[in-house]
Amino acid sequence: MRIDVLTVLPGLFDCFLKEGVIGKAISSGKVEVKVHNIRDFTTDKHRVVDDVPYGGGPGMVLKPEPIFRAYDELTKEGEKPYVLLTEPWGEKFNQEMAVELSKKPRLMIICGRYEGVDERVKSLVDREVSIGDYVLTGGELPAMVIMDAVLRLIPGVLGNLESLRADSFSDRGLLGYPNYTRPAEFRGMKVPEVLLSGHHKKIESWRKEQSLRKTLERRPEIIENLKRKGLLTKEELE
Ligand SMILES: Nc1cc(-c2ccc3cc[nH]c3c2)n[nH]1
């Protein structure tokens, strides 16, 4: 997968693209992420990317020209990207969307700043995406959240062990099961016996039951949604 990011603050992505699972996936060539400074697509001496809003009002708006120039330049060759715009009021990002986006060969993520992008930029956009009902100072952190959730789903990115994990839980949006590691008892708190039993079938069913129970308690709407879609097995429904 290739992702192109358009932003006026490219430096925000430096650590994100170097460290951890994502950093390894990029350095190993499993995925390609290119961050582009919108300012590099201006044509004036002062490299202006924003301007005052028509009709008045506070703040500045990202101009359409530099963004369109970047889009035209970056889509001259290769597959057309599926274009995302991060917005506070976009479609809510979730695991289902992450799975869908992970199947696209190429993505482009446009990051807003200031009061947002000129409305005409949205003619380039396939999906306006929100990571939650709160307003940030820009679209870069949402872009990193989306990239993190999407890129970890690309085959080979999580490595062999992790990819065998029961991701069918998180891929269905179920909450995770409790995790423990040594010591078996810590400050009087013991690890559940089943996890020490070495009985893999029992451990698997305990984990599934814990995940379903936690989801039912904290996010019952996820269970209802899976039921409606027929994505819960008979035994999971019991
Ligand atoms: N989910 C979410 C997205 C945003 C966001 C996205 C773009 C801009 C541009 C200026 N402020 C922004 C905030 N906040 N919260």
The ligand as an ORCA input file, in Angstrom:
! r2SCAN-3c Opt
* xyz 0 1
  N     -11.856     13.982     14.676
  C     -11.289     15.236     14.528
  C     -10.741     15.802     13.362
  C     -10.342     17.055     13.721
  C      -9.775     18.113     12.865
  C      -9.506     17.889     11.524
  C      -9.026     18.915     10.719
  C      -8.823     20.180     11.277
  C      -8.389     21.419     10.758
  C      -8.388     22.319     11.783
  N      -8.848     21.699     12.905
  C      -9.102     20.391     12.609
  C      -9.578     19.369     13.425
  N     -10.620     17.255     15.003
  N     -11.193     16.132     15.483
*
